[in-house]
Amino acid sequence: MNKKIYFLLMTLIICCSSAFAQGPTLTFANTGFSPGDTYNTFSADTTGLQPGPAGQGQTWNFSNLIIGNAIYQNCVDPATTPNASSFPNATMAITDSTGNYGYFKENMTEQTFLGLVNSIQTIVCSNPETVLTYPFSYNDVINDTMMANYSFVGTNVIRKGTSHTTADGWGTLQLPSGNYSNVLRVKFVESYKDTCLLFTIKYDQTTYYWFDGSNKEPLLTLVFLTVNSSGTPTSSKSASVADFTVGIHQNSQPFGSIDLYPNPATGFVDIAINSFKDNDCEVSLLDMNGRKVMKTIHSSVSGNDHFSLDISGVKPGIYMVRIVSGNEIANKKLIVY
């Protein structure tokens, strides 16, 4: 083969390979959440933690992360939440064990943040914040503005700000559980200010997400926050990893697969567990607001194990069966009729 033609062909092959290895493209199908989904993570130690560089073909090494406590979150129907009337356009709410709610409008083209409710305040966005647009790929950028208001000790507080989202890198993510290739990093920068007669507080937050395009939740999330109140800035950071990346070897896991049958069910549901070892499991039934409807302890034996759960007193609806043993968590959706 002519050397010049060979060189051109090799250049074309390299360019094509590089074009395809740009990290996954995020879509509603592989990233979006809907009521009934769970979003469970583990916190991680942030000592010395930095996000690493942007760009193509990066290797982000977080293999020495120290994994902490589990964080449970559920995606629920916003109509079933106590503050549904404040968020009539919401299609999804995310709630945690403390009873906080974040409200979102999500469809095939975008994910928008509408506000939040916690034990102190209800923040409603008059100008919602666009978090993601679909599809979203390497080098894509979103710039947006937001506005919200809430009440603090009887005083109206106005929140205004801007956000900048970009898929700023792709490459290999190294976690305690192993390496994840062709991962897309999304950088979400928010800058906003709360203003009222009593105070002015400025917030600057940068969040990094690593997505593999196969799991809806990010493999890793890093948050860097600076709060400036009365000219005195304070900074903090947090980290969390998806519950399937906690780096526990299979021979130390208490269980493998979990199945429910029948499903839909009424009266009783059989739970089949493939256990790696004898262990005590907490079995809970959660409604779509994340509230425990019932709880029991089951002593599972190694191998194929099964038991029945009495759901005769449970109202018809969609629930989540959650089985917890140590740091291991398994969730299965159950329909009761």
Secondary structure, 3 states (H helix, E strand, C coil): CCHHHHHHHHHHHHHHHHHHCCCCCECHHHHCCCCCCECCEEEECCCCCCCCCCEEEEEEECCCCCEEEEECEEEECHHHCCCHHHCCCCCEEEEECCCCEEEEEECCCEEEEEEEECCCCEEEEEEEEEEEECCECCCCEEEEEEEEEEEECCEEEEEEEEEEEEEEEEEEEEECCEEEEEEEEEEEEEEEEEECCCCEEEEEEEEEEEECCCCCCCCEEEEEEEEEECCEEEEEEEEEEEHHHCCCCHHHCCEEEEEEECCCECCEEEEEEEECCCEEEEEEEECCCCCEEEEEEEEECCEEEEEEEECCCCCCEEEEEEEEECCEEEEEEEEEC
